[in-house]
């Protein structure tokens, strides 16, 4: 799916990109990166299509998703490992 088609689905779901990313607990940077690629992955496209369809049917999909208690995944230590290795090198 193209990024433009994805954004149209978000409009149908009455969501902005920041609201979409907060709802599904993913980084807004990740979604914005698809803009450069001009294409979104199938899973993200499927989620947006489901949200648009549910919204048009009058279903409160936002409550449904919030009730899942999704947790945002955080990168652990990626930035620190480089700094640590630089400090270790300077000690040697």
C-alpha positions in Angstrom: 0.0 0.0 0.0 1.3 3.5 -0.8 1.8 6.0 2.0 -0.8 8.2 0.4 -3.4 5.4 0.5 -2.4 4.8 4.1 -3.0 8.4 5.1 -6.4 8.3 3.3 -7.4 5.3 5.5 -6.3 7.2 8.6 -8.6 10.1 7.5 -11.4 7.5 7.2 -10.6 6.3 10.7 -10.6 9.9 11.9 -6.9 9.5 13.1 -3.8 11.5 12.6 -0.4 9.8 12.4 0.5 10.8 16.0 -2.9 9.5 17.3 -2.5 6.3 15.2 1.0 5.7 16.6 -0.1 6.3 20.2 -3.1 4.0 19.8 -1.0 1.0 18.5 2.0 1.9 20.6 4.7 2.3 17.9 7.2 5.1 17.3 6.0 7.9 15.2 9.5 8.0 13.6 8.9 4.5 12.3 5.7 5.4 10.6 7.1 8.6 9.2 10.0 6.6 7.8 7.5 4.8 5.5 6.8 8.2 3.9 10.3 8.3 2.5 9.8 4.7 1.2 6.4 5.7 -0.2 5.0 2.4 1.0 3.8 0.9 4.3 4.2 -2.7 5.4 1.2 -5.0 5.1 0.6 -5.2 8.8 0.4 -1.4 9.2 -1.8 -1.2 6.1 -4.1 -3.9 7.5 -4.5 -2.2 10.8 -5.3 1.1 9.2 -7.9 -0.5 6.9 -9.5 -2.3 9.8 -9.7 1.0 11.8 -11.2 2.8 8.8 -13.8 0.1 8.3 -14.7 -0.1 12.0 -15.0 3.7 12.2 -17.3 3.8 9.2 -19.5 1.1 10.8 -19.8 3.1 14.0 -17.6 0.8 16.1 -15.6 2.3 18.9 -12.3 0.7 17.8 -10.2 3.1 20.0 -11.7 1.7 23.2 -11.3 -1.8 21.8 -7.6 -1.2 21.2 -7.0 0.6 24.5 -8.6 -2.3 26.3 -5.8 -4.5 24.9 -3.3 -2.6 27.2 -0.6 -2.6 24.5 2.8 -1.5 25.7 5.3 0.5 23.7 8.5 -1.3 23.0 11.6 0.7 23.9 15.1 0.0 22.5 17.3 -1.1 25.4 20.9 0.0 25.5 21.5 0.6 21.8 22.9 4.1 22.3 24.7 3.2 25.5 26.7 0.3 24.1 28.5 2.6 21.7 29.3 5.1 24.4 30.4 2.4 26.8 32.7 0.9 24.2 34.3 4.3 23.5 34.9 4.8 27.2 36.4 1.3 27.5 38.7 2.0 24.6 39.9 5.3 26.1 40.8 3.5 29.4 43.1 1.0 27.5 
